[in-house]
Amino acid sequence: MTSLDGLPQQLTRTNGELTLTRVRLGPGGPIGSVRIAGGTVAAVTDELVADDGPVLDLDGRTLLPGLWDAHVHAAQWASVRHRLDLSGADSARSAADAVRRHAAGLPEGEVLIGYGFRDGLWPDVPHKSLLDAVCPGRPVALVSADLHAAWLSALGLALVGRAGHPTGLLREGECFRAVAALPEVPEAVLDGWVAEACRAAAARGVTGLVDFHFADNLTDWSRRFAAGPLSVRVDAAVYPAHLEAAIERGLRTGDVLPGTGGLLRVGPLKLFTDGSLNTRTALCCDPYPGLEGTAHPYGIQETAYEELVRLMRRAWAHGIEPAVHAIGDRANSLALDAFAAVGCRGRIEHAQLLTPEDVPRFAELGVTAGVQPAHAVDDRDVADRHWAGRTGRAFAYGDLLAAGARLEFGSDAPVAPLDPWLAVAAAVGRTGDDRPAWHPEQRVPVRAALEASTRGPLTVGPGDPADLVVLDADPLRADERTLREMPVHATLLAGRFTFGPYQGLSPAEGYKGI
């Protein structure tokens, strides 16, 4: 057997089988061996195997099923890695100053696009005049961290067909339309960025993601997989504009699309009930402080209840499961009512603020809570301000778990980084800095947090896809910092190494040299 430390520089082809031995079978599990053949798990044993085939000694490292990020906006996540980062701006003025500095290094005439501002706690208000002053003669478009607001200069507004807008700050539907109207990155460039982002995800143990990018995802991902193997599986969400086309093709949630190596599946139908917390557009039962007397003191209802039910029923009748965006407590009540009316399974995305009466309804209705624990620690301050007196039922993962709900963790990247370990650590510790845990009663045990990141059991068995992650630390024995920074040793997708010392080796190309 060859240890990982003894990796040879040149590896040649052999048969498509590999045994991982001296590996911990799940967190806290026994030391044993796993045999991989043809991209699947062929056998699992608590014995240490040393046979004639290629054997990889993992020296007691921990083996888990590959991780999933259950909520990603892949193209946006890939793009913002190449944009001006505004996550550190603590005011509109400081964001404008960052724009001024960044603009100095751009070619003349190029649109300046930034991402990541959070104006929910800013002492001043974003306005187009601020951007016009620091960046005259150049279109500027800045997208908020939650993707529900866009701040544009006068030239930026003209570029997207909104010349004359009084403030330049667009929210919800106005924002989505403006962002869609920005100049597109060339298709080949964007696909390259997406492939790069997928490789970065594999480096954190990710083998699958659910993509909720606002686009024709089935077409885009089919093109990307046709161009060559990627590092993750993808469940691609369908939006209402593409629902009828999916129905005409006979596509159902979970169907594998041809020509993708079995790695691309039809995802759910994405629908919206409300906006977001940071933009104060999440639909709530109580008004937002300071918004009394305005047009939308309780937030915004994005889709009328009757239309929500109609779309869900249409999709479900053709085998497509709904995934309903709901953040405020009123929005979650409406979404659950719609699931009850239609009688279908599916998902509620975010589920950030819940009434006590709605918590048990997730399990009763068989609705999965697709949640993003990093938001709980990132948004604790804005929640304390805008949901004051109600934060005990915000990001209530402990209550949902106790009520029997199925949790699936995601990042909502680029809202939070595409890194499941940040979600696990946030769910377990309820803090992302040196402050005490925020509502520690809503903590989730490590094992439950891991199950929400692997979509099920924490061990693999014969017949399972060989989507695996090898860790240098046992999560059950890790402190919160180690959980957050979890050292990933290797990741495999269908038996192919997508990260680690043997990256690129696969059953098709052979494992000889291990």
C-alpha positions in Angstrom: 0.0 0.0 0.0 1.1 3.5 -0.8 0.5 6.2 1.9 -0.7 9.6 0.9 2.6 11.0 1.9 4.3 8.8 -0.7 2.4 10.0 -3.7 4.3 9.2 -6.9 4.7 12.0 -9.4 3.6 9.9 -12.4 0.4 7.7 -12.2 -0.5 5.2 -14.9 -3.7 3.5 -15.8 -5.1 0.3 -14.3 -8.6 -1.1 -13.7 -11.5 0.9 -12.4 -11.3 -0.3 -8.8 -9.9 1.2 -5.7 -9.9 0.3 -2.0 -9.7 3.0 0.7 -8.4 1.4 3.8 -7.5 2.5 7.4 -10.3 5.0 7.1 -12.8 6.0 9.8 -16.3 5.0 8.5 -18.3 8.1 9.4 -17.8 10.5 12.3 -16.9 8.6 15.4 -17.1 5.4 13.5 -14.8 2.4 13.4 -11.7 2.1 11.2 -12.3 0.0 8.2 -12.2 -0.2 4.4 -14.4 0.9 1.4 -14.1 -0.6 -2.0 -15.0 1.6 -5.0 -15.8 0.0 -8.4 -17.3 1.7 -11.5 -18.0 4.9 -9.7 -20.0 3.4 -6.9 -19.4 1.9 -3.5 -19.0 -1.9 -4.0 -18.3 -2.9 -0.4 -17.8 -1.6 3.1 -16.0 -3.6 5.8 -14.5 -3.0 9.3 -11.5 -5.0 8.2 -8.3 -3.6 6.9 -8.0 -4.7 3.3 -4.7 -5.3 1.4 -5.5 -7.1 -1.8 -4.1 -7.2 -5.3 -5.9 -4.1 -6.6 -4.9 -0.5 -5.9 -5.3 0.3 -2.2 -5.1 3.8 -0.6 -4.1 3.9 3.0 -5.9 6.9 4.6 -4.1 6.6 7.9 -7.2 6.9 10.1 -8.8 9.9 8.4 -12.6 10.3 8.5 -14.8 9.4 5.5 -18.2 11.0 4.9 -20.6 11.0 2.0 -19.9 14.0 -0.2 -21.5 17.3 0.9 -24.3 19.2 -0.8 -24.9 22.9 -0.9 -28.7 22.9 -1.2 -29.0 26.6 -2.3 -26.6 28.3 -4.6 -26.8 30.9 -7.3 -23.9 29.4 -9.2 -23.3 32.0 -12.0 -23.6 34.9 -9.6 -21.3 33.2 -7.1 -18.8 32.5 -9.9 -19.1 36.1 -11.1 -18.7 38.0 -7.8 -15.4 36.2 -7.3 -14.3 38.6 -10.1 -16.2 41.7 -9.0 -15.6 44.6 -6.5 -16.1 43.3 -3.0 -18.3 45.6 -0.9 -18.9 43.3 2.0 -16.7 45.5 4.3 -18.5 48.8 3.6 -20.2 50.1 6.7 -21.9 53.1 5.1 -23.0 54.4 1.7 -20.1 56.8 1.8 -17.5 54.1 2.4 -19.0 52.0 -0.4 -18.8 55.0 -2.8 -15.1 55.5 -1.7 -14.4 51.8 -2.6 -16.0 52.4 -6.0 -13.7 55.4 -6.6 -10.6 53.5 -5.7 -11.6 50.5 -7.9 -12.6 52.6 -10.9 -9.0 54.0 -11.1 -7.8 50.6 -12.3 -10.5 49.9 -14.9 -10.3 50.5 -18.6 -12.1 53.6 -19.8 -15.8 53.0 -20.4 -16.0 49.6 -18.7 -19.0 49.1 -16.5 -18.1 48.9 -12.8 -20.0 46.1 -11.1 -19.7 45.5 -7.4 -21.4 43.1 -5.0 -22.0 42.5 -1.3 -23.2 45.7 0.3 -25.6 45.4 3.3 -27.4 48.7 3.9 -29.7 47.5 6.6 -27.6 49.0 9.4 -26.0 51.9 7.5 -26.2 55.4 9.0 -26.8 56.9 5.5 -28.8 56.1 2.4 -27.5 54.9 -0.9 -28.2 57.4 -3.7 -27.2 57.6 -7.3 -25.6 61.1 -6.7 -22.9 59.5 -4.5 -21.9 57.2 -7.3 -22.1 60.0 -9.9 -19.7 62.1 -7.8 -17.0 59.5 -7.3 -17.3 57.8 -10.8 -18.4 60.4 -13.4 -18.5 59.2 -16.9 -18.7 55.5 -16.0 -21.8 53.3 -15.4 -21.8 51.8 -11.9 -24.1 48.9 -10.7 -23.7 47.6 -7.2 -25.7 44.5 -6.0 -26.6 43.9 -2.4 -25.3 40.8 -0.5 -28.8 39.3 -0.4 -29.3 39.9 -4.2 -32.6 41.8 -3.5 -31.3 45.3 -4.0 -29.2 47.1 -6.6 -27.7 50.6 -6.4 -26.9 52.3 -9.7 -25.4 55.5 -10.9 -27.2 57.7 -13.4 -25.3 56.2 -16.3 -25.9 52.7 -14.8 -29.6 53.4 -14.7 -29.6 54.6 -18.3 -27.8 51.4 -19.3 -30.5 49.2 -17.9 -33.4 51.3 -19.2 -34.2 53.1 -15.9 -33.0 56.6 -16.7 -34.6 59.2 -14.4 -35.1 56.9 -11.4 -35.2 59.3 -8.5 -32.7 57.5 -6.2 -30.9 54.8 -8.1 -31.7 52.2 -5.3 -33.9 49.4 -6.8 -35.4 46.6 -4.7 -37.0 43.2 -5.5 -38.5 43.0 -9.0 -37.0 46.3 -10.1 -33.6 45.0 -8.9 -33.9 41.6 -10.6 -34.9 43.2 -14.0 -32.0 45.8 -13.8 -29.4 43.1 -13.0 -30.7 41.0 -15.8 -30.3 44.0 -18.2 -26.6 44.5 -17.3 -24.1 43.6 -20.1 -23.5 39.9 -20.0 -20.1 38.3 -19.6 -19.3 36.2 -22.7 -20.7 32.8 -22.4 -17.4 31.0 -22.6 -15.9 33.3 -19.9 -18.8 32.7 -17.5 -18.7 29.0 -18.0 -15.0 29.1 -17.2 -15.7 31.0 -14.0 -18.4 28.5 -13.1 -16.0 25.6 -13.6 -13.5 27.3 -11.4 -16.1 27.9 -8.7 -17.0 24.2 -8.9 -13.4 23.2 -8.3 -13.3 25.6 -5.3 -16.4 23.9 -3.9 -14.9 20.5 -4.3 -11.9 21.7 -2.3 -14.4 22.1 0.6 -15.8 18.6 0.2 -18.8 19.5 -2.0 -20.0 16.9 -4.5 -23.4 18.4 -5.3 -25.3 21.7 -5.4 -28.8 22.9 -6.1 -28.6 25.9 -8.4 -31.3 28.5 -8.1 -29.7 31.0 -10.5 -32.3 33.2 -12.2 -31.9 31.7 -15.7 -32.6 28.8 -18.0 -30.6 26.6 -15.8 -31.2 23.3 -17.6 -29.9 24.7 -20.8 -26.9 26.4 -19.2 -25.8 23.4 -17.2 -26.3 21.0 -20.2 -24.0 23.1 -22.2 -21.4 23.2 -19.4 -21.4 19.4 -18.8 -21.2 18.8 -22.6 -18.0 20.8 -22.6 -16.3 18.5 -20.2 -16.5 16.9 -16.7 -17.2 19.3 -13.8 -16.4 18.8 -10.1 -20.0 18.6 -8.8 -23.4 17.2 -9.4 -26.1 19.8 -10.1 -29.8 19.8 -9.5 -30.9 22.8 -11.7 -34.0 24.8 -10.6 -36.7 25.7 -13.1 -38.3 29.2 -13.0 -41.9 29.9 -14.0 -40.8 31.3 -17.4 -39.4 27.9 -18.3 -42.0 25.7 -16.6 -44.1 25.0 -19.7 -41.0 24.1 -21.7 -40.0 21.6 -19.0 -43.5 20.1 -19.0 -43.5 19.8 -22.8 -40.2 17.9 -22.5 -41.8 15.5 -20.0 -39.2 16.5 -17.4 -39.7 15.8 -13.7 -37.8 16.7 -10.6 -35.0 14.2 -10.2 -34.8 13.2 -13.9 -31.2 12.9 -15.2 -30.5 14.9 -18.4 -28.8 13.1 -21.2 -25.3 13.9 -22.2 -24.2 15.0 -18.8 -22.6 11.8 -17.4 -25.5 11.4 -15.0 -24.4 14.5 -13.1 -27.2 16.9 -14.0 -30.8 16.5 -12.8 -34.0 18.5 -13.0 -34.4 20.5 -9.8 -37.5 22.1 -8.3 -39.7 25.0 -9.5 -38.5 28.2 -7.8 -41.2 30.5 -6.6 -41.2 33.6 -4.4 -43.5 34.8 -1.7 -41.5 37.8 -0.3 -38.2 39.7 -0.3 -35.4 39.7 2.3 -34.6 40.9 5.8 -31.8 43.4 4.9 -34.0 45.2 2.4 -37.0 45.1 4.8 -39.1 43.4 2.2 -39.5 40.1 3.9 -43.2 39.7 4.5 -44.0 39.8 8.2 -46.9 39.8 10.6 -45.6 42.9 12.3 -44.5 46.2 10.7 -40.8 47.1 10.4 -39.7 49.8 12.9 -39.7 53.2 11.1 -41.7 51.9 8.1 -45.1 52.6 9.6 -47.1 54.7 7.2 -45.1 53.7 4.2 -46.3 51.7 1.2 -45.0 48.4 2.5 -44.6 48.5 6.3 -44.9 44.7 6.6 -42.7 43.9 3.6 -43.7 42.8 0.1 -45.7 39.9 -1.1 -44.0 38.9 -4.3 -46.6 36.4 -5.6 -50.3 36.5 -4.9 -51.5 33.4 -2.9 -53.8 32.3 -5.7 -51.1 32.5 -8.3 -48.7 30.7 -5.9 -51.1 27.8 -5.6 -51.8 27.7 -9.3 -48.1 27.4 -10.2 -47.5 24.8 -7.5 -50.4 22.7 -8.6 -49.4 23.0 -12.3 -45.9 21.9 -11.6 -46.8 19.1 -9.2 -49.3 17.7 -11.6 -46.3 17.1 -13.9 -43.9 15.7 -11.3 -42.0 19.0 -10.6 -41.7 19.8 -6.9 -42.0 23.4 -5.8 -39.3 25.3 -3.8 -40.8 28.4 -2.3 -38.8 31.3 -1.1 -40.2 32.5 2.2 -38.3 34.6 4.8 -40.8 36.6 6.9 -43.2 34.8 9.2 -46.3 35.9 7.2 -44.6 34.6 4.0 -43.8 31.2 5.6 -47.5 30.9 6.7 -48.6 31.6 3.2 -46.2 29.1 1.7 -47.2 26.4 4.1 -50.9 27.1 3.4 -50.1 26.7 -0.3 -48.4 23.3 0.3 -51.4 22.2 2.3 -53.8 23.3 -0.4 -51.9 21.6 -3.2 -51.1 18.5 -1.1 -47.6 18.2 -2.5 -44.1 17.7 -1.1 -41.4 20.2 -1.7 -39.2 22.8 0.0 -39.4 26.2 1.6 -36.2 28.1 1.0 -34.8 30.2 3.9 -37.6 29.9 6.6 -36.0 32.6 8.5 -38.8 33.9 10.8 -41.6 31.5 11.8 -44.6 31.7 14.0 -44.7 29.0 16.8 -47.8 27.5 15.1 -45.9 27.0 11.8 -42.9 25.2 13.2 -44.6 21.7 13.4 -46.3 22.2 10.0 -43.0 21.5 8.1 -42.9 17.9 9.3 -46.7 17.5 9.2 -46.8 18.5 5.5 -43.6 16.8 4.5 -42.0 20.1 3.5 -38.2 20.3 3.7 -36.7 23.5 5.2 -33.8 24.6 3.0 -31.9 26.9 5.4 -28.7 28.8 5.4 -27.2 28.8 8.9 -24.5 31.3 7.9 -27.3 33.9 7.6 -28.1 33.5 11.3 -24.7 34.8 12.3 -24.3 37.2 9.5 -27.7 38.9 10.0 -28.0 38.7 13.8 -27.5 42.5 14.2 -30.0 43.5 11.5 -32.5 41.0 12.9 -32.1 42.4 16.3 -33.0 45.8 14.9 -35.7 45.0 12.4 -37.2 41.9 14.1 -36.8 43.2 17.7 -38.6 41.0 20.2 -39.1 38.2 17.7 -35.5 36.8 17.2 -36.2 33.9 19.5 -38.1 32.4 16.6 -35.7 33.6 13.9 -33.4 31.0 12.2 -35.1 28.5 14.5 -33.2 25.4 13.4 -33.3 23.8 16.9 -37.1 24.1 17.0 -37.6 22.8 13.5 -35.3 19.8 14.2 -37.2 19.1 17.5 -40.5 19.2 15.6 -39.3 16.5 13.2 -38.6 18.8 10.2 -36.1 17.7 7.5 -33.3 20.3 7.3 -31.1 20.8 4.3 -28.2 23.3 4.6 -27.1 25.7 1.9 -25.1 28.8 1.5 -27.2 31.0 -0.8 -23.9 31.8 -2.4 -22.9 34.5 -3.1 -24.9 35.8 -0.1 -22.5 33.6 2.0 -19.5 31.7 0.7 -20.0 28.3 -0.8 -18.5 26.4 2.1 -20.7 23.9 3.9 -18.4 23.9 6.9 -19.3 27.6 7.6 -23.0 26.4 7.7 -22.2 23.5 10.0 -20.2 25.7 12.4 -22.9 28.4 12.4 -25.7 25.9 13.1 -23.7 24.3 15.9 -22.2 27.4 17.5 -24.7 30.2 16.6 -21.8 32.7 16.3 -19.4 33.7 13.7 -17.1 35.9 15.8 -15.9 36.2 19.4 -19.4 37.1 20.7 -21.5 34.7 22.7 -23.9 32.4 20.8 -26.9 34.2 19.5 -30.0 32.4 20.8 -28.1 29.3 21.8 -31.4 27.4 22.4 -31.5 27.1 18.6 -28.2 25.3 18.3 -28.1 22.1 16.2 -26.0 19.0 17.3 -23.0 18.3 15.1 -24.4 15.0 13.8 -27.7 16.6 12.8 -25.8 19.5 11.1 -23.7 17.0 9.1 -26.8 15.1 8.1 -28.3 18.4 6.8 -25.2 18.8 4.7 -25.0 15.3 3.3 -28.7 14.9 2.6 -28.9 11.8 4.8 -26.8 9.2 6.6 -23.2 9.9 7.5 -21.9 6.5 6.3 -21.9 5.0 2.9 -23.0 1.5 1.8 -22.9 -0.8 -1.2 -24.6 0.7 -4.2 -24.2 4.3 -3.1 -22.5 6.7 -5.6 -18.8 7.0 -4.7 -19.3 10.7 -3.8 -17.0 10.9 -0.9 -15.0 13.4 1.2 -12.0 12.5 3.3 -11.3 14.8 6.3 -8.2 15.3 8.4 -10.3 15.8 11.5 -13.3 13.9 13.0 -16.1 16.5 13.1 -17.5 14.9 16.3 -14.2 15.7 18.0 -13.7 19.1 16.5 -14.1 22.5 18.2 -16.1 25.2 16.5 -13.0 26.8 14.8 -11.9 23.4 13.4 -15.5 22.8 12.2 -15.5 26.2 10.4 -12.0 25.6 8.8 -12.4 21.9 8.4 -9.3 20.5 6.7 -10.5 18.5 3.7 -8.0 16.0 2.5 -9.7 14.6 -0.6 -13.0 14.7 -2.5 -14.3 12.1 -4.9 -17.2 12.4 -7.3 -18.5 9.1 -8.7 -15.1 7.7 -7.8 -13.1 10.4 -9.6 -10.8 12.5 -7.4 -11.9 16.2 -7.7 -9.7 17.5 -5.0 -6.6 16.3 -3.1 -3.3 14.6 -3.8 -4.8 12.3 -6.5 -7.0 14.9 -8.2 -8.0 13.9 -11.7 -7.7 10.1 -11.1 -10.9 8.2 -11.9 -12.3 4.7 -12.6 -12.2 5.5 -16.3 -8.5 6.6 -16.3 -7.3 4.1 -13.7 -5.9 4.3 -10.2 -2.5 2.7 -10.8 0.3 4.2 -8.7 -1.8 4.4 -5.6 
